[in-house]
Amino acid sequence: MPLHEQRRAIANAEAAPRPALSPKRKVLEGEGNELRMNDPSAFDIPGCTLTLNASLRERTTFRVPARAARLIEVARSDALPQLFARDELARDDILVLGGGSNMLFTHDWPGTVVAMATRGVDIAEDRGDNAIVRCAAGENWNDFVHWALAQGFAGLENLALIPGCVGAAPIQNIGAYGVEVKEFINAVEVYDRRTRSIEHLSRDQCAFAYRDSLFKREPGRYVITQVNFLLPRTHALRIDYAGVREELAAMQVATPDARAVARAVVRLRMRKLPDPVVVGNAGSFFKNPVVESTKADALGAKHPDLPRWQVSDMLAKLSAAWLIESCNFKGLREKDAGVSNQHALVLINYGNATGAQIWALAQRIQHAVVERFGVLLEPEPIVV
Ligand SMILES: Cc1cc2nc3c(=O)[nH]c(=O)nc-3n(C[C@H](O)[C@H](O)[C@H](O)COP(=O)(O)OP(=O)(O)OC[C@H]3O[C@@H](n4cnc5c(N)ncnc54)[C@H](O)[C@@H]3O)c2cc1C
């Protein structure tokens, strides 16, 4: 189902007559609060701030122009039940925003953008060899990784310097240099707009896959409020990725630990990826396509230098960067929309590109790769 239809289904489910509230939900939701969605000064949900006609430009790393009819910043997750209890919001199109590093706005958002600004991290349960660590959705991901390393935990080092918030990490099961965040997630706390309650989803319930999860498949339904990690104190380092190994060698680290690997990953990323503070981008714009092994073998026979990795008996992953580069898009620029000359997977806003221009370029790339290789590239960011 297309994104807008999925959102509509959730909005309709919410607008439908509600069953009697359980006592727990009654307490959570509170009663009798008027949102006054068109009057920020009368908007009085504790921990929430309303802005009308808000610019989103500086809230996404692509920095394309876009506005939200309403922006609600949420600094307390226990405000969510009260917030979503109101019919005005139940009927509205809701988009949750973290750091905006995996989003491309091609038009203004006619509904409400909910920006998670909650803070807090603590060790909920220390078991000696490992611990359950709880982190609020609004915390910065890279800060959290470095906090965990400073506390003596290992495992997240390969995911250092990925932009964005902790609450967004489960959405596409962020991954880098051979590690995916799902390996360290114990549970995810969400506000479920369908059941109108706070729920805890186990790792299995999150249905994580390559750059995918339950949350990505049901957009608009869940607001992630907190992520519970299971972090080990000792952990086999993953330094098989050539770039990381070479970086450690360049740093002259003979026996690396988790913190050294994090430093290597940071150095590598700073050298290889365009910095979104300097030039607008959302990292890799396309996922590496997963195709049937027979198709990958046929392509490999024709193009021996096409990088490919077996992911199961029947499936293989292809390098999207190679496919794009082979179609001569690397370094291409059309007005202010372009493809990075550092990395063919990264689309760039050189300053004044609109989201629609970047999306048009992305679609040209998709068409060219389908024509030449018969492979459809799927966008990694959320395109709205
Ligand atoms: C330079 C650069 C490098 C990158 N490198 C990587 C990489 O190596 N690996 C990788 O996996 N990604 C990478 N990314 C993509 C991006 O950083 C991650 O996907 C990140 O997790 C997005 O976080 P965010 O807070 O910016 O999310 P946003 O862009 O704000 O949101 C992304 C999606 O998550 C949803 N969302 C956000 N917060 C919540 C919440 N609390 N509850 C419910 N839904 C929510 C949004 O609705 C949206 O669908 C990179 C991006 C950039 C710019």
Ligand as a Chemical Component Dictionary entry (heavy atoms), coordinates in Angstrom:
data_LIG
# 
_chem_comp.id                   LIG 
_chem_comp.type                 NON-POLYMER 
_chem_comp.pdbx_formal_charge   0 
_chem_comp.three_letter_code    LIG 
# 
loop_
_chem_comp_atom.comp_id 
_chem_comp_atom.atom_id 
_chem_comp_atom.alt_atom_id 
_chem_comp_atom.type_symbol 
_chem_comp_atom.charge 
_chem_comp_atom.model_Cartn_x 
_chem_comp_atom.model_Cartn_y 
_chem_comp_atom.model_Cartn_z 
_chem_comp_atom.pdbx_ordinal 
LIG C1  C1  C 0 26.061 11.621 6.047  1  
LIG C2  C2  C 0 25.064 10.527 6.388  2  
LIG C3  C3  C 0 25.517 9.246  6.606  3  
LIG C4  C4  C 0 24.617 8.214  6.933  4  
LIG N1  N1  N 0 25.115 6.958  7.134  5  
LIG C5  C5  C 0 24.265 5.953  7.462  6  
LIG C6  C6  C 0 24.769 4.636  7.691  7  
LIG O1  O1  O 0 25.980 4.379  7.620  8  
LIG N2  N2  N 0 23.884 3.655  7.990  9  
LIG C7  C7  C 0 22.546 3.909  8.103  10 
LIG O2  O2  O 0 21.804 2.968  8.392  11 
LIG N3  N3  N 0 22.039 5.149  7.894  12 
LIG C8  C8  C 0 22.861 6.171  7.585  13 
LIG N4  N4  N 0 22.372 7.434  7.363  14 
LIG C9  C9  C 0 20.916 7.668  7.432  15 
LIG C10 C10 C 0 20.421 8.213  8.783  16 
LIG O3  O3  O 0 21.455 8.867  9.484  17 
LIG C11 C11 C 0 19.841 7.132  9.682  18 
LIG O4  O4  O 0 18.801 6.457  9.019  19 
LIG C12 C12 C 0 19.304 7.690  11.002 20 
LIG O5  O5  O 0 18.904 6.652  11.858 21 
LIG C13 C13 C 0 18.144 8.666  10.797 22 
LIG O6  O6  O 0 17.918 9.302  12.046 23 
LIG P1  P1  P 0 17.098 10.650 12.159 24 
LIG O7  O7  O 0 16.872 10.907 13.600 25 
LIG O8  O8  O 0 17.769 11.715 11.397 26 
LIG O9  O9  O 0 15.724 10.210 11.486 27 
LIG P2  P2  P 0 14.768 11.093 10.553 28 
LIG O10 O10 O 0 15.431 11.363 9.255  29 
LIG O11 O11 O 0 14.234 12.239 11.302 30 
LIG O12 O12 O 0 13.604 10.032 10.317 31 
LIG C14 C14 C 0 13.820 8.882  9.564  32 
LIG C15 C15 C 0 12.578 7.985  9.667  33 
LIG O13 O13 O 0 12.410 7.594  11.022 34 
LIG C16 C16 C 0 11.130 8.032  11.518 35 
LIG N5  N5  N 0 11.354 8.407  12.918 36 
LIG C17 C17 C 0 12.335 9.191  13.408 37 
LIG N6  N6  N 0 12.257 9.240  14.753 38 
LIG C18 C18 C 0 11.179 8.477  15.092 39 
LIG C19 C19 C 0 10.568 8.137  16.330 40 
LIG N7  N7  N 0 11.020 8.568  17.509 41 
LIG N8  N8  N 0 9.461  7.342  16.293 42 
LIG C20 C20 C 0 8.972  6.891  15.122 43 
LIG N9  N9  N 0 9.509  7.174  13.925 44 
LIG C21 C21 C 0 10.606 7.965  13.924 45 
LIG C22 C22 C 0 10.725 9.163  10.621 46 
LIG O14 O14 O 0 9.324  9.319  10.603 47 
LIG C23 C23 C 0 11.286 8.692  9.293  48 
LIG O15 O15 O 0 10.414 7.741  8.755  49 
LIG C24 C24 C 0 23.244 8.485  7.041  50 
LIG C25 C25 C 0 22.779 9.804  6.839  51 
LIG C26 C26 C 0 23.688 10.810 6.529  52 
LIG C27 C27 C 0 23.181 12.212 6.330  53 
# 
loop_
_chem_comp_bond.comp_id 
_chem_comp_bond.atom_id_1 
_chem_comp_bond.atom_id_2 
_chem_comp_bond.value_order 
_chem_comp_bond.pdbx_ordinal 
LIG C1  C2  SING 1  
LIG C2  C3  SING 2  
LIG C2  C26 DOUB 3  
LIG C3  C4  DOUB 4  
LIG C4  N1  SING 5  
LIG C4  C24 SING 6  
LIG N1  C5  DOUB 7  
LIG C5  C6  SING 8  
LIG C5  C8  SING 9  
LIG C6  O1  DOUB 10 
LIG C6  N2  SING 11 
LIG N2  C7  SING 12 
LIG C7  O2  DOUB 13 
LIG C7  N3  SING 14 
LIG N3  C8  DOUB 15 
LIG C8  N4  SING 16 
LIG N4  C9  SING 17 
LIG N4  C24 SING 18 
LIG C9  C10 SING 19 
LIG C10 O3  SING 20 
LIG C10 C11 SING 21 
LIG C11 O4  SING 22 
LIG C11 C12 SING 23 
LIG C12 O5  SING 24 
LIG C12 C13 SING 25 
LIG C13 O6  SING 26 
LIG O6  P1  SING 27 
LIG P1  O7  DOUB 28 
LIG P1  O8  SING 29 
LIG P1  O9  SING 30 
LIG O9  P2  SING 31 
LIG P2  O10 DOUB 32 
LIG P2  O11 SING 33 
LIG P2  O12 SING 34 
LIG O12 C14 SING 35 
LIG C14 C15 SING 36 
LIG C15 O13 SING 37 
LIG C15 C23 SING 38 
LIG O13 C16 SING 39 
LIG C16 N5  SING 40 
LIG C16 C22 SING 41 
LIG N5  C17 SING 42 
LIG N5  C21 SING 43 
LIG C17 N6  DOUB 44 
LIG N6  C18 SING 45 
LIG C18 C19 SING 46 
LIG C18 C21 DOUB 47 
LIG C19 N7  SING 48 
LIG C19 N8  DOUB 49 
LIG N8  C20 SING 50 
LIG C20 N9  DOUB 51 
LIG N9  C21 SING 52 
LIG C22 O14 SING 53 
LIG C22 C23 SING 54 
LIG C23 O15 SING 55 
LIG C24 C25 DOUB 56 
LIG C25 C26 SING 57 
LIG C26 C27 SING 58 
# 
